[in-house]
């Protein structure tokens, strides 16, 4: 029940954020249920007679069916369904829609639209050898395809071809993020610090003044800070500071997550309409792609960003790395792929940062210990930030206990596949993955796995002692595994650490309401409540 209440709360917050209300909707579309029933000559009694004769309705069907009917009514009104029916060329589509009603109802009964994969459960592999094979068999077990199913890349990434079997993309992002990007981080660091100070100041001015400090929503605050810093590494200072572009960079990942939820509760043939409704016709996506296609193409040399930062950005280096590769044929193609990388970079770090910030708020003793390790913000540079073992251990332990997803190294089988040794057999279309929850709660690798030990990776007797937050391992699979492990993990780590260090040294952190709900679960995902607030009290 808590799971569905949490989902309902998330939906209400989304409606409030977009300024959308039912009353406004009815006024704008001049559409109401009575008119709908008259125009379509369809009434409830007739529908119930049909379903009584043809469909077995039970108590588990009613709630999701009502949700779906509301979604259909909203989308129908937005699209002007009354006019839609009256156009003769669309009558066949309407007829087909009505004929599919029975199949849709059966899909709801099987919970098809409530799972990130189809009704079949994912296949879980456990041994290091199997995980290695899962990661490396990319020609058959596709990473892109499984996330395309979940997030609807066809719509949310402008027709992204996830079925293409080509290693050019993986090689590019490996070199761009993990090799060149990591080497450039020390040089980018001063620009990140500058942007953090600017963005944090803006957030504080927007906060609510209380007797104990400034109150801010945790989720939105860390989301904005992480997005602003990541924007510098991707696009430089000037472009990422443009208000419209910065807002689009912030909104597009939120739109994708909203679509992830919506696509699970709507039939596939409505996906395009639902995407258009949630994203306002793909507004943020179109703006970002338009800007990127220009700076990655005709505006590459004249792009308004001063040196040396311009040549340190992902956008600049992406063009440099693809100039002699015939696979990359246009700036639009580059823009689409860079947008995909932006989603990964903008989404996961802030979610982890939210969970970590909440842990700080409820453990003031950790704040004190970290301040002792940090010392002073004066002269803080990249190397010094990287050499804070308690900070690293604290972050890793928090992520271990609260992973964004309890499943990792997800892959979709593009065709039938059998693992070496004869098992498991994976049917085409099935999902294979690793249970990150089980791996990170193994009582051999993590003694007392359910206890919160911020120093676990620092000075305990755990077998994982001495490992770093960014280390890739089957024992800590949040970054993936093997050659396809997240190439941007070093950037995510430095952004998380930089924001935390500044918050810890400048403020005492606590929750505004210690009993406030902090996290909720949906499917295999852990999600933060948007309503949870923390109070920042300036330290003298």
N, C-alpha and C positions, 0 to 999 in steps of 0.2 A: 504493500500500500504506500509506504514511504517513497518508493521508486516512482510511482505514478503521480503522487502529490508533488514530488520534486520536478517531474516533467511538466506538470501543469503550472507550477510556479515559474519555471523557465519560460513557458509559453506566454504567461501573463506579463513577464518582464519584457519579452520581445515586443508584445503589442504595445506596452507602455513606451518603450524606447522609440518605436517608430511613429508614435503619435497617432496610432490607428485605433479607432473605436467603432463599435457596431453602429451607433447612431450616425456617426459621420459617414460610415460606409453606405448606410441606407439612403442618406441624403444625396451623396455624390452619385450613386448609381441609379437613384430613383427606382429602386427595385425592391420588391417585398414578396414574401412567400405566397400571399394570396394571388398576386399577379402571375407568379410562376405557375401556380396550379391551374389558373384559368388558361394561360397561353398554351400550355402543353397538354391540356385536357387530361390531366393525370391527377388522381386523387388517392388519398391514403387508403381508403377502404378497398379500392381496386388492387392496390399494391399488396395489402395484407392478404387478400383472397389468393392472389398469385403465389405469394411466398408460403402460405399455409399449405397449398397444394404441392408445391415444388421444392421447398427448402425447409430443412429442419432447423428452426431457430432456437437457440438456448441462451441461458443467462450470460454465457461468456461472449456471445456475439453482440449483444445489445450495445455495450459501451463503445467498442471500437467502430461499430457500424455507425453509431451516432456521430462520432468524430469524423468519420469519412464523409457522411452526408453533409455535415457542416462545411468541410473543406470543399466539396463539390459545389455547394451553393455559393460559397464565397468566390471560387474561381469562375463559376458560371456567370455570376453577376458582374464580375470585373470584365469578363470578356463580352458582356452583352448577350447573354444566352437567349434572351427573347428574340432578338434579331437573328441570332445564329440559327435558331430553329426555322424561322420563316424563310431563310434563303434556301432555295430548292437544291442547290449544289451541295449543301451540308446535310440534307435530310438522311442520306445514307449513313453518314457518320453518327448521327443521333440514333438511328435505328440500330447500328452496330453497338453503340454504347449501352442501349437498353438490353440488347441480347447478351451482353457480357456481364450484366448485373449478377446473374446466378454464379458465374465463375468468381467474381469479385467477392461475393459473400462467402463462398467456400474458401477463398484465400484467407479471409479474415479468421475463419474458424480454425485454420491450420497455423495461425499466427505468422503467416508469411511476411507480412509487412512490419513485423516487430523485430526482425533480426538483420544484422549487418550482412549476413550471408543468407542463402535460401533456407528452406525449412530443415535441411540436413545439417547436423552438427559438424563443426570443423574437425578435421583430423589433427590430433596432437602428437607431435614427435618429441622425444625426451632425451635421447642420447646425444652426446657431442658430435658423433659421426653423422647421425641423422640431421642434426641442425646444420652442420657444415654442408651436407648434400642439399638440404632445403634451400640454403642461401645461394649455392653456386649453380643450381640447375635452372638458371634464369631463362633459358630458351624454351622451357616447358612450364616451369612454375614461376608465374609472373607476379612481381611486386606491384607494378603499375596497374595491372588488371584488377587486383583485389580492392585497391583503394578507389579505382574508377567506379566500381560497383557501389561502394559505400557513399562516395561523395558526388557521384554523377558527373564525372569529368566531361562527359559529352556536353553538358550544359554549363557547369561551373568553371570549366577551363576552355571554353570556346571550341569544342569539338576535338579535344585532345585524343590522339589515336593511341589508346592503351593496349591494343592488340598487336601493335607493331613489335616485331622481334628484332631489335637492333641495339648493339652495345654502345653506339656513338653517344647517346645521352648519358649513360652511366659513366663512361670515360670522361666526358666533358665535365660533369659536376664533380667527379673525383679530383680532377686537376684544378678546377676553378675554386672549389671550396676547401678541399682538404690539403692541397699542395700550395697553390699560390695564395689562397685566402688566408690560410694559417700563417704563412710566412709574412704576410702583410699586416697581421693583427697588431704587432708592437707599434707599427707606424700609424695605424688607424686609431689606436687607443686614446691619444689626446683629443681627437675629434669626438670620440664616444663620450669622454668625460665632459666635454663642453656641452654636448647635446643633452646629456643627462641633467646637468645643472639647470639648463634652460627649461627643459620639459618638466622637471620636478617643481620648479618655481611656478609654472603655469598650473599644475595640478593643485598645489597648495593654495593658490589664489581662488581656485574653484571649490575648495573644501568648505565644510561647515565649522565655524568657530564654536568651540565648547569650552567650559571652564578648565578641562583637562588637556586641551590641545586642539588640533585640527582633525576633524572627522572626514574620512574619505571612504568610498567603496573600494574594497580590496581588489576585486576582480578588474574593474575598469581602470583603476590606477596603475596596476602592474601591467595590464594589457597595453595601455597607452605608452608607458615608459619603454617597454620591450620593443614595441613597434617603432617608436621614434629612433631608438638606437640601431635596430636592425636596418632601418631605412638608410642610415648613413653608410653602412657597409655595402649595401646594394647599389645605392643611387647617388651617394654624395650628400653634402650639406644642403645645397641650394634646392635641388629638385625635391628631396625628402621633406624640406621645410615649407614647400608650397602648400597652403591650407587645403585646397581641393584635392591635391594628389595625396597628401598625408592622410586626409580623411578617408579617401578611397582605399589606401593601403590598410587602414585600420578596419574598415567595414567589410572588405572582400572576404577575409578569413571568417568573420562572424557570419556572413551570408552563407559560406560553404558549410559551416557547422549547422546552421539552421536548415539548409537543404538536406544535409545528412539525416536529420531527424524527420523532416517532412517526407522525404522519399521513402522512408520506412512505413509510412501510414497512408500512402496514396498509390494507386495503380500506375504502372509504368507509362501508360498512354497519356497520363496527366502530368508527367514529370516536367515537360517543357513549360506548361502553364503555371505549375507550382513554382518553378524556378523564377519565372518572370514576375510572379506575384511577390515572392520573398525579396528578390533583388532589385525590384523596381525596373524590370526590363534589363537586368544586367548592367545597371548604371556604373557601379564601381569597376567592374571588370572591363567595360568598354573604355573608361577613362584611362585606366592603367595601361591597357594594351596599346591605346593610341599614343600615349607618351613614350612607352618603351619602344614601339616600332620606329618612332622618330629618332630617339637617341641611339638606337642600335643600328640605324640605317642612315638616311640622308643627313641627320643632324649629329652624327657621331663626332666629327671634328669640331663643330661649332657649339656643341652642348655646353651650356652655361654652368661650368663647375671649375673652379681654379685648381691649378696644380699645387701640391703634389697629390691631393686626395683623389682627384679625378682618375688618375692612373692606378689607384689602389682599390677602386670599386669593382664589384662583381660585373656591373654592366659594361664597363670599359674592357675588362679582361675577357669577358665572354666573346666579344667581337674579335679580340686579338687571337684567341685560341681556336676560333672556327673559320678564320679567313681562308685557309688552304684546304678545308675539308668539304668535299662536294656534297656531303649529306645535308649541310646547312645551307639552304638555298635562298632564304629571305629574312629580312628583319622581323617580319610578322611571326615566322617560325621561332626565331630566337626569343621574341617577346613572350610568346605563349609558354615556352619552357622556363623562362625566367620567372614568370608569374607562378608557375607550379612550384618552383623552388622557394618563392616568397611565402606561399601558403605554409609550407613545412617550417620555414624559419620563423614565421610570425605567430604560428598557432601553438606549437608544443612548448617553446620556452616560457611563454607567459603563463601557461597552465601550471607548469612545474613551479614557476616563481610564485604563483598564488598559493599553492600548497605549502611551499617553504616559508612564505611570509606568515601564513596562519600558524605554522609551528613556532615561529619566532614569538608571535604574540602570546601564545599560551605557555611559553617557556622562557620567562625573563632571565633566568639564570644562564641560558645559552647566549643571550644578548651580551651579558657581562663578560663571559668567557671569550666571545668573539672580539669584543672591543679590546681586550687585553692582547689578543693575537694581532689584530690590525694595527694597533698603536696610534696612528695618526693618518689623516687623509693627505697631509702635506707631502708632496713628492711621490704620491702613489703612482706607480707605473705598471706596465703589463707584467714584467718579471716578478715584481713584488706581490702582485695580486695572485699570480699563479703559484706562489710558494706560501700558501696559507693552508696547512694540512687540516686544521680543525674545521675551517670553513668548508673545505672540500668534503670531509667526512660527514659533516652535518647535512650538507646538501644531498649527498648520495644516500644517506640513511633515510632522509625524508622521502626521496623519490622511490626508494625501495619499498617503503611501507605504503606509499600512496602513488603507485604508477598511474599515469594517465589512462593506460589500457592494460588490462590483465592478460591480454594476448599480444605476442610480439612475433616478428619475422613472418608476417602474414604473406601467403602466396596463393594465387589461384592457378589451378591446373588448366592450361590451354588445350591439353589433350591427355589421354590416359597416361598414367605414369606409375611405375613401380620402383620403390626404393631398392638400393643395393641390398641383397640378402633376401629379397622376395617379399618384404613387407615394410611398411604398409603399402597397399595398392590405392592409388588415388584416381578416381574417376574424373574425366574431363568436366570442368565447371566447379569442382569441389575446392574447398579452402583448406589449406594446411598451415599450421602455425605452431608456435611454442607457447606454453603457459608461463608467462613471465611471473605471474603470481606464485605458482608452484616453485619455480626456480629460485625466486628471491625469498621464499619462506622455507627452504630446505634446512632442516635442523642440524645437518652436518656442516654445511657451508656457513650457516647463520645460526649459531647456538641461541636459544631463546628467541626464535624468529619473530614472535609477535611483540616483543618488547622494543621500546624506542631507545636506541643507544647512539647518540650523536657522535660518540668517539669509537664506534664499532670498527671503522676502517683505519683507525689511528693507533690504538694501543690495547686492543682486546686480543684474546687468543683465537679469534675467528680465523679460519683458513683464508678469508678474503682480506685480511689485514694488509695494509700497504697499497691496495689498489686505488686507483683514482676514479673520479666521477666520469671522466671521458673514456675510460678503458672499455674496450669491447670484449665481452666474455659471455659464454653460455650461462654463467652464473648471474649475470646482470645484463639481460638482453634488451634493455629499453632502447638501445641505439641500433638494434638489429644485430647482424652477425656477418662475419666474413667480408668479402670484397664489396658487398653492397651495404655495409654498415653506414649509418648516417654520416655523410662527409662534412656536414655543417655543425657537428657536435661541439667543436672547439669554439665556434662563434657563439653558439647557444650558451655554453658554459661561461664564457667571459662576460656576456651580457647579463646573465643571472647574477654572477658574482659582483660585478661592478654596481649594479642597482642595490643589491643587498648591503654591500659595504657602506655605501652612502647613506642608506636608510638607518643602518645600525649606529653609525658614528654621529649622525646628526639628530637622531630622535630616539626617545623611548617609545616602543611600540606595544600597544595592547588592543584588544578587541573592544569596541564600543559596548557591545552586549556579550558578556562571557557565555551566555546560554544560546547565543545565535547559532542557527544552523550553518554549517560550514561547507560540507561536501555531501553530494548525493551520487547515486549510481544509476546508470542507464545502460542496459545491456552489459558489455564488458568495460564500459568507460566510467571513469570517475570524473565528476563535474563539480565546479565550484558554484556556490550560490552567488548570484549577482548582487543580492541585497546585503550580504555580510559587509560590515564596515569596521575599519580600525581607526584608532586615534593616534596621531603623531604628536608627541610633546617634545618641543625643541630642547636639546641638551645644552647646558651652559658650560 
